[in-house]
Amino acid sequence: MAVRIAVLAGGVGAARFLDGLVRVVDPAEVAVVGNVGDDVEFYGLHICPDLDTVLYTLSGVVHPQQGWGRAGDTFRVQAELARFGLPVWFRLGDLDLAVHIFRTYRLRQGATLAEVTAEIARAFGVGVQLMPVSNDPVRTRVRTAEGWLDFQDYFVRLGTAPAVLEVRFDGAETARPAPGVLEAIADSEVVVLAPSNPIISLGPILAVAGVREALRSTRAVVAGISPIVGSRAIKGPADRMLQSLGLEPSAAGVARLFADFLDVWVIDRADGHLAAEIQGLGIRPVVTDTVMADPERAAGLARILLREVCRWPA
């Protein structure tokens, strides 16, 4: 059975799920809509952390312990830049820099971010259709007790330490979906919200005009995987962020954020007691093991999701 799947993705959790997914379906049948809210200009280079994490993971070159960056990378260039007094808190390896240099070079030649992303994916042999949610700039900013911060200042420089009191997505109100994004959502059999931070990874994607409406109107089954297990985030600050924003840091609380378009919500066995609450939102809960400790478990999670939403063979 040919399964056509669109995946909304941001961050390490999404990349690990996708690594499992392409082990059980043909990558050519998968379209990945990536978050660009994390994008940043550093040393004059255009850096796309979430797109690159997906790219590196699916091409098998990701740093296995970190879940981001390149395996075996060195940092000689940044060591030299530090000599000149430039900041090095945003770690960029030498191999990683080559990708950012190429991306920036092509953008300055007039190529769109979607075109450049496709070129980089082909160069790395990535079989999925990887695209940014928009070619237009969308930038996540967070408000803390010290005021508004650019996302990477909060996430990397400050290590997510400050409590987040408000989030906004600059540029989202005028950004247009990149070519193919709305079509992927409309034409797929299944749309998956990968296990990503609902506020800062999926939020910028949903904020782009037309995306949320496309999810509401698609004939596809819209399924998601909770990034919260037992009121804690598997990775990153999602639980603390939800709490400081006055939202419920639980699998049910996250489902509530997507209740206007979500059909199926996959939760961990640790949260099985929330199934009835999720059912009450009009969303079908699926209870299984969601912690992707290795690629085989990620593949198992993908199999269960597909079996539940489209009768894909076990």
Backbone torsions as a table, in degrees:
resi	resn	phi	psi	omega
1	MET	NA	126.7	177.8
2	ALA	-82.7	117.9	-178.7
3	VAL	-105.0	123.1	176.7
4	ARG	-101.3	121.1	-170.1
5	ILE	-130.2	130.8	169.9
6	ALA	-107.4	133.6	-178.2
7	VAL	-122.2	125.8	172.4
8	LEU	-90.0	121.6	-166.0
9	ALA	-135.2	141.8	172.3
10	GLY	-157.9	126.6	172.7
11	GLY	89.6	-176.6	-172.9
12	VAL	-66.2	-42.5	-179.7
13	GLY	-58.8	-41.8	178.3
14	ALA	-64.7	-42.8	-179.8
15	ALA	-62.3	-40.5	179.5
16	ARG	-67.5	-37.9	175.7
17	PHE	-63.6	-44.6	179.9
18	LEU	-62.1	-36.1	177.0
19	ASP	-61.4	-35.5	175.0
20	GLY	-74.5	-40.3	-177.0
21	LEU	-60.3	-44.1	-176.5
22	VAL	-74.1	-4.0	172.8
23	ARG	-85.2	-12.9	-177.3
24	VAL	-121.3	-11.3	174.9
25	VAL	-132.9	162.8	176.5
26	ASP	-67.4	120.9	179.9
27	PRO	-54.5	-29.1	-179.2
28	ALA	-65.0	-17.1	179.4
29	GLU	-92.0	5.8	-175.0
30	VAL	-114.2	128.6	172.5
31	ALA	-112.3	129.3	-177.9
32	VAL	-112.7	121.2	177.0
33	VAL	-100.6	112.4	-171.0
34	GLY	-99.6	150.5	177.0
35	ASN	-72.4	135.9	174.8
36	VAL	-118.3	4.0	179.9
37	GLY	-64.6	-23.6	179.4
38	ASP	-83.2	-8.4	-173.8
39	ASP	-58.8	148.7	-175.0
40	VAL	-149.4	150.3	170.6
41	GLU	-97.3	122.2	179.6
42	PHE	-138.8	128.0	-172.7
43	TYR	57.2	26.4	-178.0
44	GLY	78.8	6.1	-179.1
45	LEU	-100.8	144.8	178.4
46	HIS	-89.3	114.9	-174.7
47	ILE	-114.9	132.8	-178.4
48	CYS	-121.0	83.3	-172.1
49	PRO	-58.8	-44.5	-176.1
50	ASP	-71.4	-42.2	176.7
51	LEU	-60.9	-40.7	-178.0
52	ASP	-70.6	-33.3	177.3
53	THR	-63.8	-41.8	174.9
54	VAL	-63.0	-46.4	-178.8
55	LEU	-58.8	-49.5	-177.6
56	TYR	-67.4	-37.5	-179.2
57	THR	-66.8	-48.2	-176.0
58	LEU	-71.3	-22.1	177.8
59	SER	-92.3	-2.2	175.6
60	GLY	78.5	18.7	-178.2
61	VAL	-112.7	6.3	-177.2
62	VAL	-69.4	151.3	174.1
63	HIS	-66.7	117.4	-169.7
64	PRO	-65.9	-33.6	-179.4
65	GLN	-80.5	-43.9	-178.3
66	GLN	-71.3	-40.0	-172.8
67	GLY	85.4	0.5	176.5
68	TRP	-146.2	164.6	-177.1
69	GLY	74.2	178.3	-174.2
70	ARG	-98.0	139.0	173.4
71	ALA	-63.6	136.5	175.4
72	GLY	69.4	15.5	-178.1
73	ASP	-71.1	157.0	174.9
74	THR	-118.6	168.0	-173.6
75	PHE	-130.4	40.8	-177.4
76	ARG	-69.1	-36.6	-179.3
77	VAL	-65.0	-45.9	179.7
78	GLN	-65.9	-32.1	176.8
79	ALA	-62.6	-38.2	177.1
80	GLU	-71.5	-38.3	178.8
81	LEU	-63.9	-33.8	177.3
82	ALA	-63.9	-30.3	177.5
83	ARG	-57.7	-33.1	-178.7
84	PHE	-91.6	5.1	177.1
85	GLY	86.2	10.5	178.3
86	LEU	-77.8	150.3	-179.3
87	PRO	-69.2	144.2	179.4
88	VAL	-128.6	17.8	-179.6
89	TRP	-68.0	-25.5	175.0
90	PHE	-93.4	100.4	-170.0
91	ARG	-72.6	123.6	179.4
92	LEU	-131.2	113.4	179.2
93	GLY	-73.8	167.0	-177.4
94	ASP	-64.5	-43.6	177.0
95	LEU	-67.5	-39.7	177.4
96	ASP	-59.6	-42.4	-179.8
97	LEU	-59.1	-33.8	-179.9
98	ALA	-60.7	-40.0	178.0
99	VAL	-63.8	-44.6	-177.9
100	HIS	-68.5	-35.1	176.4
101	ILE	-64.7	-45.6	179.1
102	PHE	-61.8	-45.5	-178.9
103	ARG	-59.3	-47.4	-178.1
104	THR	-65.0	-40.9	177.8
105	TYR	-58.4	-46.5	-177.8
106	ARG	-70.9	-37.4	177.4
107	LEU	-63.1	-39.1	179.5
108	ARG	-71.7	-19.3	173.6
109	GLN	-79.2	-10.5	178.6
110	GLY	108.8	0.0	176.9
111	ALA	-70.9	152.2	176.4
112	THR	-83.0	162.5	178.2
113	LEU	-61.6	-37.3	178.6
114	ALA	-63.9	-41.3	179.2
115	GLU	-64.6	-43.5	-179.1
116	VAL	-67.1	-40.2	178.9
117	THR	-60.5	-42.4	178.3
118	ALA	-64.2	-38.6	178.6
119	GLU	-64.2	-43.3	-179.7
120	ILE	-66.6	-41.7	179.7
121	ALA	-61.0	-42.2	177.9
122	ARG	-63.3	-41.3	-178.9
123	ALA	-63.1	-29.8	-180.0
124	PHE	-93.3	0.1	178.6
125	GLY	72.8	27.1	179.3
126	VAL	-81.0	126.9	-172.9
127	GLY	-87.1	-19.4	179.1
128	VAL	-76.4	161.0	172.0
129	GLN	-86.1	103.5	-177.4
130	LEU	-100.0	123.9	-178.2
131	MET	-142.3	146.5	173.1
132	PRO	-72.4	152.9	178.5
133	VAL	-63.2	-29.0	179.8
134	SER	-150.4	149.7	170.0
135	ASN	-80.6	-16.6	-178.5
136	ASP	-85.3	151.3	-178.7
137	PRO	-69.1	128.7	171.6
138	VAL	-128.7	123.8	-175.4
139	ARG	-126.9	124.4	177.6
140	THR	-77.0	132.8	174.1
141	ARG	-130.9	146.7	-178.5
142	VAL	-125.4	144.9	176.6
143	ARG	-103.3	128.2	176.0
144	THR	-118.9	-175.6	178.4
145	ALA	-61.7	-21.5	179.8
146	GLU	-92.0	0.7	-179.4
147	GLY	111.7	-166.4	-176.8
148	TRP	-80.4	139.9	179.8
149	LEU	-128.4	144.3	166.5
150	ASP	-63.9	148.8	-171.4
151	PHE	-56.5	-47.4	-175.8
152	GLN	-68.5	-26.5	172.6
153	ASP	-61.8	-44.2	178.2
154	TYR	-68.8	-47.6	-168.0
155	PHE	-77.5	-43.4	-175.1
156	VAL	-101.8	-56.8	-174.5
157	ARG	-62.0	-42.1	-179.1
158	LEU	-98.9	0.4	174.9
159	GLY	60.6	32.3	179.8
160	THR	60.4	19.2	-176.8
161	ALA	-66.8	-43.0	-176.4
162	PRO	-69.0	146.8	174.0
163	ALA	-70.3	135.3	-179.7
164	VAL	-91.4	122.5	-176.4
165	LEU	-102.3	-19.3	-178.7
166	GLU	-163.3	150.2	178.5
167	VAL	-132.4	140.0	173.3
168	ARG	-139.2	159.5	-177.4
169	PHE	-121.7	91.0	-177.4
170	ASP	-62.5	130.8	178.2
171	GLY	92.6	-15.3	-176.1
172	ALA	-64.4	-30.6	-175.9
173	GLU	-68.1	-22.5	179.3
174	THR	-113.9	-6.8	-179.0
175	ALA	-69.0	143.8	175.9
176	ARG	-108.2	143.7	177.0
177	PRO	-58.8	141.5	176.5
178	ALA	-64.5	153.3	178.2
179	PRO	-53.7	130.8	178.0
180	GLY	97.7	-16.8	-176.3
181	VAL	-68.0	-54.4	-178.6
182	LEU	-66.2	-34.6	178.7
183	GLU	-65.2	-39.9	179.2
184	ALA	-62.2	-41.2	179.3
185	ILE	-68.1	-41.1	-176.6
186	ALA	-73.1	-36.1	-170.3
187	ASP	-95.6	-12.1	-177.1
188	SER	-75.6	157.9	173.6
189	GLU	-79.0	-33.9	-178.7
190	VAL	-135.6	136.3	169.9
191	VAL	-114.8	128.9	-175.9
192	VAL	-117.0	129.3	166.3
193	LEU	-89.0	106.4	-178.6
194	ALA	-64.0	158.6	-179.4
195	PRO	-68.9	90.3	-175.6
196	SER	-132.1	159.9	176.2
197	ASN	-55.1	120.6	-174.4
198	PRO	-67.6	-23.9	-176.4
199	ILE	-88.9	-53.3	-170.3
200	ILE	-102.6	-10.3	176.8
201	SER	-105.1	-49.5	178.0
202	LEU	-87.0	-30.1	-178.3
203	GLY	-54.7	-47.5	179.3
204	PRO	-63.7	-33.2	177.9
205	ILE	-66.0	-46.8	-177.7
206	LEU	-69.8	-21.5	-178.4
207	ALA	-78.1	-18.8	179.6
208	VAL	-70.1	133.1	-174.1
209	ALA	-53.5	129.0	175.1
210	GLY	95.8	-19.1	-175.5
211	VAL	-71.7	-50.7	-179.3
212	ARG	-62.9	-39.6	178.2
213	GLU	-63.0	-38.0	177.9
214	ALA	-64.3	-36.9	177.8
215	LEU	-68.1	-35.1	178.2
216	ARG	-69.0	-33.4	-171.3
217	SER	-100.0	-12.5	-177.3
218	THR	-62.8	149.2	174.5
219	ARG	-85.0	-7.3	177.5
220	ALA	-68.4	156.4	168.5
221	VAL	-76.1	127.1	178.7
222	VAL	-102.0	114.2	-177.3
223	ALA	-121.3	150.7	177.6
224	GLY	-137.6	159.8	178.0
225	ILE	-119.1	125.4	-176.4
226	SER	-66.0	131.8	174.1
227	PRO	-85.4	-2.4	-178.9
228	ILE	-107.9	129.5	177.0
229	VAL	-126.6	117.4	180.0
230	GLY	60.1	40.2	179.0
231	SER	69.4	12.5	178.6
232	ARG	-127.2	145.1	173.6
233	ALA	-76.4	139.1	176.4
234	ILE	-62.7	-40.1	-179.8
235	LYS	-150.2	139.9	175.0
236	GLY	90.2	-175.3	-170.6
237	PRO	-96.5	19.0	-172.2
238	ALA	-57.6	-42.5	-177.3
239	ASP	-65.7	-46.2	179.1
240	ARG	-65.3	-37.0	-179.6
241	MET	-67.3	-44.6	177.4
242	LEU	-58.0	-44.9	-177.6
243	GLN	-64.7	-44.9	-178.1
244	SER	-70.2	-21.0	176.0
245	LEU	-88.6	2.2	178.6
246	GLY	81.0	21.2	179.6
247	LEU	-109.2	157.9	-176.2
248	GLU	-78.4	118.4	-179.5
249	PRO	-83.2	71.1	180.0
250	SER	-147.2	167.2	177.6
251	ALA	-60.3	-36.5	178.2
252	ALA	-71.8	-38.7	178.9
253	GLY	-62.0	-40.5	178.1
254	VAL	-69.2	-41.3	177.2
255	ALA	-57.0	-36.8	-179.6
256	ARG	-62.0	-31.3	179.7
257	LEU	-67.4	-23.8	-175.6
258	PHE	-114.4	13.7	-170.7
259	ALA	-64.9	-19.4	-178.4
260	ASP	-73.6	-14.5	179.8
261	PHE	-138.2	-7.3	-172.9
262	LEU	-82.1	133.1	177.4
263	ASP	-100.7	-40.2	-174.9
264	VAL	-133.4	138.0	179.7
265	TRP	-130.7	118.0	-177.9
266	VAL	-92.2	123.7	-178.3
267	ILE	-125.5	159.9	-179.1
268	ASP	-76.9	158.3	178.1
269	ARG	-58.9	-29.4	179.0
270	ALA	-63.3	-20.1	-178.8
271	ASP	-110.9	19.1	-178.5
272	GLY	-57.6	-28.4	179.8
273	HIS	-67.5	-11.8	179.5
274	LEU	-92.4	-0.7	-175.2
275	ALA	-59.0	-43.2	-178.9
276	ALA	-64.5	-38.9	178.3
277	GLU	-63.9	-41.7	178.3
278	ILE	-65.9	-41.1	176.4
279	GLN	-58.7	-36.9	179.4
280	GLY	-65.9	-18.5	176.4
281	LEU	-83.3	-1.8	-176.1
282	GLY	85.0	18.9	-178.5
283	ILE	-116.7	135.2	179.9
284	ARG	-83.1	119.3	178.6
285	PRO	-83.0	145.0	171.4
286	VAL	-125.3	124.5	-175.7
287	VAL	-106.9	123.0	-178.9
288	THR	-159.7	-175.1	174.6
289	ASP	-83.0	120.1	-176.4
290	THR	-109.8	-6.1	-178.7
291	VAL	-76.9	116.9	-175.0
292	MET	-94.1	78.2	-176.1
293	ALA	-71.3	-20.8	179.4
294	ASP	-156.9	167.8	-177.5
295	PRO	-59.0	-32.6	179.7
296	GLU	-65.1	-40.3	178.0
297	ARG	-69.9	-34.1	175.2
298	ALA	-63.8	-40.2	177.1
299	ALA	-64.8	-39.3	177.3
300	GLY	-62.8	-40.1	177.7
301	LEU	-63.8	-42.2	178.3
302	ALA	-62.2	-40.8	178.8
303	ARG	-62.0	-44.8	-179.3
304	ILE	-63.1	-44.5	179.8
305	LEU	-60.2	-47.9	-178.3
306	LEU	-66.1	-37.5	178.1
307	ARG	-63.6	-38.7	-177.9
308	GLU	-73.3	-33.9	-172.3
309	VAL	-97.8	-22.8	-177.4
310	CYS	-144.3	23.1	176.3
311	ARG	56.6	33.2	176.8
312	TRP	-64.7	142.2	-176.6
313	PRO	-57.1	143.2	180.0
314	ALA	-67.0	NA	NA
